[in-house]
Amino acid sequence: MDKAVVRTSTGVVENVIIIEDGADWPCPDGCELINAVPPAQPGATWNGASFTAPVIPERSRLDVLMAEGPATQVYNEGTDTMDDRPAEDIAADKTELLGLLQAKLADTGDLAWDEMNKMLALERES
C-alpha cells in the first residue's frame, strides 16, 4: 500500500513509500503516514482531506541557456542523427544570453559566480 510521509507542521509530503498494510514502520519524528492517492508525491501538500500537487516553477530563458548553453547540435527525427546548428543560430543564442546576463546585472547589481564568468567569456568572444 502506498503511504505518504507528511510533515505534520507544514503538510508537505516528504516521501511516498510502499508498505504492507499493518506493517510496523517507525514514522519519522514530526511526520504522519497518510494513504497516498494522486497527486501525492514529494513536495505535494496535504490539507487534512486531500493532496495538492507541488507547483513546479517554469525555468526562465536565462536559466535554460546557463544550464544547457547555446546548443551546437539538434536532433533530426527524419534521419535519427544529430545535425550541426547553423552558426548564425548559435551566435544568436550567445547574443541573447549575453543580453540577459547584462540585463540581470543592471537590474540587480549582482550575478552569481558562474553567470559572471559566462558573461565575461561571451564579452571576450564578441
Backbone as a chain_set.jsonl record, in Angstrom:
{"seq": "MDKAVVRTSTGVVENVIIIEDGADWPCPDGCELINAVPPAQPGATWNGASFTAPVIPERSRLDVLMAEGPATQVYNEGTDTMDDRPAEDIAADKTELLGLLQAKLADTGDLAWDEMNKMLALERES", "coords": {"N": [[0.843, -1.173, 0.0], [0.568, 2.226, -0.804], [1.918, 4.91, 0.981], [1.94, 8.232, 2.122], [4.497, 10.139, 3.505], [4.055, 12.603, 5.626], [4.954, 15.813, 6.689], [3.913, 16.94, 9.693], [3.728, 19.578, 10.726], [3.79, 21.257, 8.498], [2.384, 20.081, 6.441], [3.552, 19.175, 4.158], [4.462, 16.733, 1.78], [6.966, 14.504, 2.346], [7.926, 12.125, 1.387], [6.979, 9.22, -0.5], [6.037, 6.027, 0.255], [6.118, 2.443, -0.104], [4.36, 0.177, 1.685], [3.479, -2.681, 3.564], [0.114, -3.385, 4.481], [-0.684, -2.816, 7.797], [1.901, -3.193, 8.665], [4.665, -2.688, 10.887], [6.132, 0.204, 10.998], [8.463, 2.618, 11.782], [7.523, 5.835, 11.867], [9.061, 8.871, 10.846], [10.061, 11.363, 13.276], [7.76, 13.956, 13.905], [6.266, 13.524, 11.671], [3.56, 12.016, 9.805], [1.783, 9.127, 8.579], [-0.082, 8.925, 5.668], [-2.679, 7.609, 3.661], [-1.695, 7.289, 0.396], [-2.842, 8.929, -2.355], [-3.237, 9.931, -5.763], [-2.706, 13.422, -6.219], [-0.403, 12.637, -4.608], [2.907, 13.065, -3.844], [6.448, 13.604, -3.38], [6.901, 16.868, -2.136], [4.317, 17.665, -2.627], [1.286, 18.892, -1.038], [-0.648, 18.304, 1.924], [-3.83, 18.841, 3.097], [-5.315, 17.845, 5.119], [-7.498, 16.651, 4.101], [-7.16, 16.248, 1.369], [-4.664, 15.854, -1.242], [-2.466, 18.219, -2.78], [-0.85, 18.866, -5.757], [2.653, 19.628, -6.14], [3.84, 22.919, -6.95], [5.641, 23.508, -9.739], [8.053, 25.601, -10.689], [8.374, 27.362, -13.769], [11.234, 27.265, -15.813], [13.356, 30.018, -16.413], [14.376, 31.722, -19.434], [17.002, 32.564, -19.196], [17.931, 30.809, -17.187], [17.739, 28.369, -18.579], [19.514, 28.735, -20.771], [21.883, 29.159, -19.333], [22.19, 26.701, -18.042], [22.172, 24.783, -20.096], [23.519, 25.898, -22.175], [24.242, 27.482, -25.371], [22.945, 25.504, -27.831], [24.782, 23.411, -29.961], [24.171, 21.441, -31.65], [21.334, 19.748, -33.065], [18.653, 17.393, -32.784], [17.702, 15.363, -35.455], [14.819, 14.061, -36.418], [14.004, 12.77, -38.75], [16.28, 11.612, -39.921], [17.401, 10.417, -37.777], [19.681, 11.435, -36.528], [22.24, 13.566, -35.115], [22.408, 16.86, -35.976], [24.474, 19.589, -37.03], [23.91, 22.87, -35.826], [23.112, 25.895, -37.551], [25.673, 28.377, -37.752], [24.863, 31.027, -37.373], [22.56, 30.753, -35.805], [23.581, 29.734, -33.417], [25.209, 31.867, -32.698], [23.214, 33.784, -32.303], [21.937, 32.749, -30.017], [24.027, 33.024, -28.168], [24.316, 35.808, -28.165], [21.819, 36.491, -27.165], [21.985, 35.318, -24.589], [24.119, 36.805, -23.494], [22.924, 39.348, -23.463], [20.793, 38.866, -21.662], [22.214, 38.319, -19.323], [23.57, 40.76, -18.949], [21.364, 42.422, -18.575], [20.315, 41.373, -16.208], [22.413, 41.964, -14.45], [22.336, 44.763, -14.574], [19.781, 45.212, -13.519], [19.781, 43.989, -10.946], [22.286, 44.381, -9.892], [23.986, 42.359, -9.301], [25.534, 39.217, -9.951], [25.667, 35.658, -10.08], [28.596, 33.637, -9.48], [29.132, 31.82, -11.637], [27.544, 32.95, -13.598], [28.725, 35.463, -13.941], [31.272, 34.705, -14.904], [30.49, 33.466, -17.313], [29.355, 35.657, -18.65], [31.606, 37.34, -18.932], [33.206, 35.705, -20.559], [31.619, 35.575, -22.873], [31.608, 38.252, -23.588], [34.294, 38.566, -24.233], [34.409, 36.992, -26.521], [32.907, 38.426, -28.335]], "CA": [[0.0, 0.0, 0.0], [1.328, 3.471, -0.869], [1.67, 5.845, 2.08], [2.676, 9.485, 2.051], [5.103, 10.594, 4.75], [3.686, 14.015, 5.626], [5.434, 16.621, 7.815], [2.694, 17.39, 10.361], [3.707, 21.032, 10.929], [3.643, 22.007, 7.249], [1.523, 19.38, 5.492], [4.317, 18.861, 2.952], [4.816, 15.329, 1.613], [8.418, 14.337, 2.277], [8.243, 10.917, 0.634], [5.901, 8.245, -0.669], [6.642, 4.713, 0.45], [5.26, 1.266, -0.26], [4.426, -0.549, 2.951], [2.393, -3.652, 3.694], [-0.937, -2.973, 5.394], [-0.489, -3.32, 9.153], [3.321, -3.329, 8.985], [5.155, -1.802, 11.929], [7.194, 1.033, 10.43], [8.602, 3.813, 12.62], [7.403, 7.09, 11.11], [9.999, 9.883, 11.356], [9.516, 12.343, 14.226], [7.111, 15.12, 13.309], [5.576, 13.129, 10.435], [2.477, 11.041, 9.893], [1.546, 8.372, 7.343], [-1.401, 9.138, 5.085], [-2.874, 6.823, 2.433], [-1.273, 8.11, -0.742], [-3.648, 8.91, -3.583], [-2.771, 11.024, -6.618], [-1.33, 13.623, -6.671], [0.587, 12.523, -3.529], [4.293, 12.909, -4.295], [7.287, 14.531, -2.626], [6.671, 18.275, -2.46], [2.878, 17.942, -2.6], [0.812, 19.275, 0.288], [-1.823, 17.617, 2.472], [-4.596, 19.808, 3.891], [-6.155, 17.108, 6.064], [-8.543, 15.956, 3.355], [-6.701, 15.883, 0.023], [-3.325, 16.277, -1.639], [-2.329, 19.176, -3.872], [0.438, 18.662, -6.427], [3.574, 20.749, -5.96], [3.966, 23.872, -8.046], [6.993, 23.457, -10.281], [8.22, 26.844, -11.439], [8.914, 27.258, -15.12], [12.585, 27.811, -15.895], [13.496, 31.207, -17.257], [15.27, 31.538, -20.583], [18.359, 32.701, -18.683], [18.272, 29.548, -16.516], [17.921, 27.335, -19.601], [20.763, 28.989, -21.504], [23.011, 28.964, -18.426], [22.326, 25.274, -17.733], [22.397, 23.958, -21.28], [24.379, 26.593, -23.124], [23.728, 27.512, -26.739], [23.081, 24.181, -28.446], [25.528, 23.411, -31.22], [23.565, 20.405, -32.492], [19.924, 19.437, -32.834], [18.274, 16.048, -33.207], [16.916, 15.289, -36.678], [13.995, 12.853, -36.322], [13.924, 12.119, -40.061], [17.475, 10.808, -40.188], [17.837, 9.867, -36.496], [21.062, 11.878, -36.331], [22.453, 14.897, -34.548], [22.878, 17.756, -37.022], [25.027, 20.851, -36.567], [23.061, 24.046, -35.995], [23.786, 26.966, -38.288], [26.492, 29.259, -36.917], [24.11, 32.237, -37.023], [21.649, 30.413, -34.706], [24.404, 29.635, -32.208], [25.594, 33.244, -32.379], [22.022, 34.458, -31.777], [21.761, 32.282, -28.637], [25.074, 33.641, -27.354], [23.964, 37.219, -28.034], [20.675, 36.541, -26.25], [22.475, 35.027, -23.247], [24.88, 37.968, -23.048], [21.953, 40.402, -23.163], [20.064, 38.504, -20.439], [23.128, 38.492, -18.193], [23.789, 42.194, -18.764], [20.127, 42.981, -18.026], [20.234, 40.962, -14.804], [23.398, 42.748, -13.715], [21.832, 46.14, -14.484], [18.587, 45.228, -12.664], [20.022, 43.558, -9.563], [23.611, 44.766, -9.447], [24.692, 41.173, -8.83], [25.462, 37.976, -10.718], [26.338, 34.516, -9.469], [29.954, 33.448, -9.994], [29.105, 31.197, -12.967], [26.95, 33.911, -14.533], [29.731, 36.484, -14.24], [32.275, 34.08, -15.772], [29.901, 33.285, -18.646], [29.224, 36.967, -19.271], [32.932, 37.795, -19.328], [33.636, 34.874, -21.705], [30.854, 35.989, -24.057], [32.098, 39.583, -23.982], [35.605, 38.375, -24.898], [34.145, 36.416, -27.861], [32.268, 39.378, -29.261]], "C": [[0.889, 1.238, 0.0], [0.912, 4.384, 0.281], [2.522, 7.082, 1.862], [3.208, 9.805, 3.439], [4.941, 12.113, 4.756], [4.229, 14.693, 6.883], [4.211, 17.284, 8.439], [2.608, 18.912, 10.452], [3.424, 21.82, 9.662], [2.655, 21.382, 6.277], [2.237, 18.985, 4.212], [4.674, 17.373, 2.935], [6.329, 15.235, 1.437], [8.81, 13.135, 1.437], [6.963, 10.121, 0.457], [6.559, 6.88, -0.618], [5.614, 3.628, 0.161], [5.453, 0.438, 0.995], [3.238, -1.507, 3.023], [1.401, -3.159, 4.73], [-0.699, -3.617, 6.756], [0.963, -3.491, 9.557], [3.722, -2.304, 10.033], [6.357, -1.032, 11.377], [7.291, 2.31, 11.254], [8.59, 5.087, 11.772], [8.395, 8.105, 11.687], [9.303, 10.856, 12.313], [8.926, 13.529, 13.48], [6.373, 14.818, 12.022], [4.443, 12.169, 10.749], [2.334, 10.339, 8.55], [0.103, 8.565, 6.92], [-1.508, 8.243, 3.857], [-2.605, 7.721, 1.232], [-2.189, 7.871, -1.937], [-3.161, 10.072, -4.441], [-3.44, 12.342, -6.24], [-0.292, 13.576, -5.553], [1.956, 12.207, -4.117], [5.143, 13.847, -3.459], [7.094, 15.963, -3.115], [5.204, 18.657, -2.504], [2.483, 18.366, -1.19], [-0.467, 18.526, 0.626], [-2.542, 18.608, 3.367], [-5.503, 19.14, 4.918], [-7.251, 16.328, 5.375], [-8.077, 15.489, 1.987], [-5.29, 16.412, -0.217], [-3.417, 17.292, -2.765], [-0.935, 19.008, -4.448], [1.348, 19.869, -6.196], [3.587, 21.648, -7.192], [5.425, 23.848, -8.49], [7.185, 24.696, -11.144], [8.831, 26.586, -12.813], [10.296, 27.913, -15.142], [12.614, 29.006, -16.834], [14.436, 30.892, -18.415], [16.728, 31.658, -20.136], [18.804, 31.404, -18.007], [18.553, 28.441, -17.529], [19.247, 27.522, -20.327], [21.986, 28.795, -20.616], [23.247, 27.472, -18.183], [22.754, 24.467, -18.95], [23.359, 24.59, -22.272], [23.746, 26.635, -24.507], [23.989, 26.16, -27.415], [23.802, 24.28, -29.782], [24.989, 22.362, -32.175], [22.104, 20.233, -32.117], [19.634, 18.041, -33.372], [17.372, 16.126, -34.433], [16.142, 13.977, -36.646], [13.974, 12.077, -37.634], [15.094, 11.197, -40.346], [18.014, 10.126, -38.937], [19.311, 10.183, -36.237], [21.073, 13.222, -35.613], [23.064, 15.758, -35.651], [23.429, 19.033, -36.408], [24.025, 21.971, -36.807], [23.822, 25.082, -36.805], [24.508, 27.91, -37.325], [25.724, 30.509, -36.493], [23.101, 31.978, -35.894], [22.406, 30.331, -33.381], [24.811, 31.041, -31.754], [24.415, 34.015, -31.785], [21.762, 34.044, -30.33], [22.789, 32.93, -27.715], [24.773, 35.121, -27.126], [22.8, 37.389, -27.061], [21.134, 36.314, -24.809], [23.253, 36.213, -22.686], [23.933, 39.108, -22.657], [21.18, 40.13, -21.88], [20.945, 38.689, -19.204], [23.381, 39.969, -17.906], [22.55, 42.857, -18.145], [19.977, 42.606, -16.547], [21.201, 41.767, -13.95], [22.908, 44.184, -13.531], [20.647, 46.232, -13.519], [18.903, 44.964, -11.2], [21.356, 44.034, -9.005], [24.456, 43.58, -9.002], [24.485, 40.015, -9.797], [26.135, 36.881, -9.906], [27.699, 34.348, -10.149], [29.95, 32.873, -11.404], [28.506, 32.132, -14.006], [27.965, 34.981, -14.933], [30.803, 35.917, -15.169], [31.743, 33.894, -17.189], [29.788, 34.616, -19.366], [30.582, 37.485, -19.748], [33.447, 37.01, -20.536], [32.908, 35.304, -22.978], [31.294, 37.372, -24.531], [33.446, 39.479, -24.694], [35.417, 37.838, -26.319], [33.647, 37.454, -28.847], [33.159, 40.535, -29.628]], "O": [[1.871, 1.286, 0.74], [-0.275, 4.604, 0.525], [3.684, 6.988, 1.467], [2.474, 9.752, 4.426], [5.601, 12.822, 3.995], [4.004, 14.223, 7.999], [3.547, 18.096, 7.795], [1.53, 19.479, 10.274], [2.881, 22.924, 9.725], [2.141, 22.062, 5.389], [1.6, 18.509, 3.273], [5.127, 16.821, 3.938], [6.899, 15.808, 0.508], [9.888, 13.111, 0.843], [5.985, 10.326, 1.176], [7.512, 6.606, -1.347], [4.407, 3.867, 0.181], [6.571, 0.045, 1.328], [2.133, -1.175, 2.594], [1.793, -2.58, 5.743], [-0.532, -4.833, 6.85], [1.238, -3.896, 10.687], [3.191, -1.194, 10.069], [7.465, -1.565, 11.304], [6.294, 3.016, 11.409], [9.545, 5.37, 11.049], [8.547, 8.185, 12.906], [8.111, 11.134, 12.176], [9.527, 14.042, 12.536], [5.901, 15.732, 11.346], [4.384, 11.587, 11.832], [2.713, 10.881, 7.511], [-0.82, 8.391, 7.716], [-0.551, 8.121, 3.092], [-3.215, 8.78, 1.081], [-2.292, 6.758, -2.454], [-2.718, 11.091, -3.91], [-4.64, 12.361, -5.967], [0.622, 14.4, -5.543], [2.132, 11.2, -4.803], [4.616, 14.798, -2.88], [7.118, 16.244, -4.313], [4.87, 19.839, -2.429], [3.266, 18.213, -0.252], [-1.255, 18.165, -0.249], [-1.945, 19.16, 4.291], [-6.358, 19.793, 5.517], [-7.867, 15.447, 5.976], [-8.535, 14.46, 1.49], [-4.797, 17.285, 0.496], [-4.323, 17.238, -3.597], [0.05, 19.008, -3.71], [0.871, 20.997, -6.07], [3.374, 21.197, -8.318], [6.328, 24.133, -7.704], [6.563, 24.831, -12.198], [9.681, 25.713, -12.986], [10.499, 28.98, -14.563], [11.989, 29.009, -17.895], [15.192, 29.921, -18.376], [17.592, 30.939, -20.637], [19.925, 30.946, -18.225], [19.494, 27.665, -17.361], [20.014, 26.572, -20.479], [23.019, 28.319, -21.087], [24.395, 27.032, -18.125], [23.597, 23.576, -18.848], [23.944, 23.902, -23.109], [22.804, 25.89, -24.777], [25.138, 25.739, -27.546], [23.476, 25.12, -30.621], [25.303, 22.378, -33.366], [21.694, 20.535, -30.997], [20.291, 17.571, -34.301], [16.392, 16.871, -34.443], [16.722, 12.906, -36.824], [13.93, 10.847, -37.621], [14.926, 10.131, -40.938], [18.966, 9.35, -39.012], [20.081, 9.331, -35.792], [20.057, 13.911, -35.519], [24.116, 15.423, -36.195], [22.922, 19.511, -35.393], [23.372, 22.022, -37.85], [25.051, 25.136, -36.747], [24.021, 28.2, -36.232], [25.91, 31.001, -35.38], [22.814, 32.882, -35.109], [21.925, 30.803, -32.351], [24.76, 31.356, -30.565], [24.598, 34.812, -30.866], [21.405, 34.883, -29.502], [22.455, 33.339, -26.602], [24.955, 35.63, -26.02], [22.791, 38.306, -26.24], [20.716, 37.039, -23.906], [23.066, 36.584, -21.527], [24.131, 39.755, -21.629], [20.935, 41.046, -21.095], [20.478, 39.158, -18.166], [23.402, 40.381, -16.746], [22.67, 43.742, -17.298], [19.561, 43.431, -15.733], [20.852, 42.202, -12.853], [23.05, 44.754, -12.449], [20.519, 47.212, -12.786], [18.365, 45.627, -10.314], [21.541, 44.088, -7.789], [25.514, 43.759, -8.399], [23.414, 39.852, -10.381], [27.06, 37.144, -9.138], [27.922, 34.852, -11.25], [30.668, 33.362, -12.276], [28.912, 32.111, -15.168], [28.059, 35.359, -16.101], [31.202, 36.583, -16.124], [32.462, 34.136, -18.158], [30.087, 34.707, -20.557], [30.688, 38.012, -20.856], [34.057, 37.587, -21.437], [33.519, 35.387, -24.043], [31.348, 37.633, -25.733], [33.709, 40.215, -25.645], [36.179, 38.188, -27.219], [33.927, 37.377, -30.043], [32.753, 41.408, -30.395]]}, "num_chains": 1, "name": "protein.A"}
